[in-house]
């Protein structure tokens, strides 16, 4: 498992958090319990299996919802 942090453009409302969390949890390879979207810092944090999913694919799933991804980080 790897950890990812996706920095987003400023989130407009708390419902944005729920939309992004739901999209990430729906992806194959994401550890669902680890998904956290932080409204105040506009970051999405989660653990994932890099054999099933790339952080770029996760970022694309967020972008499809209409949110701008500023940068990604994998640990």
C-alpha positions in Angstrom: 0.0 0.0 0.0 1.1 3.5 -0.8 -0.2 6.8 0.6 -1.3 9.7 -1.7 -2.1 13.3 -1.1 -3.9 15.2 -3.9 -3.8 19.0 -3.5 -7.0 20.5 -5.0 -8.0 24.0 -5.9 -10.0 25.5 -3.1 -13.1 23.6 -2.3 -16.3 25.7 -2.3 -18.5 23.8 0.1 -18.6 20.8 2.5 -20.7 18.8 0.0 -17.7 18.9 -2.3 -15.9 16.8 0.3 -18.5 14.1 0.2 -18.5 14.0 -3.6 -14.8 13.5 -3.8 -14.7 11.0 -0.9 -17.4 8.9 -2.7 -15.5 9.0 -6.0 -12.3 7.9 -4.4 -13.9 5.1 -2.4 -15.5 3.8 -5.6 -12.1 3.2 -7.2 -10.7 -0.3 -7.3 -7.5 -0.3 -5.3 -8.3 2.4 -2.8 -8.4 1.5 0.9 -11.9 2.9 1.6 -11.3 3.4 5.3 -8.3 5.6 4.6 -10.1 8.2 2.4 -10.1 11.7 4.0 -10.8 14.9 2.2 -9.9 18.0 4.2 -12.1 21.0 3.5 -9.9 23.7 5.1 -6.7 22.6 3.3 -8.3 21.3 0.1 -6.4 18.0 0.2 -7.5 14.4 -0.5 -5.6 11.8 1.4 -5.9 8.0 0.9 -4.0 4.7 0.8 -4.0 2.7 -2.4 -2.6 -0.5 -4.0 -0.3 0.8 -6.7 -0.7 -2.5 -8.6 -4.4 -1.8 -9.1 -4.5 2.0 -9.4 -2.2 5.0 -10.0 -2.5 8.3 -8.3 -3.0 9.8 -11.8 -6.1 7.7 -12.2 -7.4 8.9 -8.9 -6.7 12.5 -9.8 -8.5 12.0 -13.1 -11.6 10.7 -11.2 -11.6 13.9 -9.2 -11.1 16.1 -12.2 -14.1 14.4 -14.0 -16.2 15.8 -11.1 -15.1 19.3 -12.0 -12.5 19.9 -9.4 -9.0 21.2 -10.3 -6.1 19.1 -9.2 -3.1 21.2 -8.4 -0.5 18.5 -7.6 -0.2 14.9 -6.4 2.2 13.3 -4.0 2.8 9.6 -3.3 4.6 8.2 -0.2 
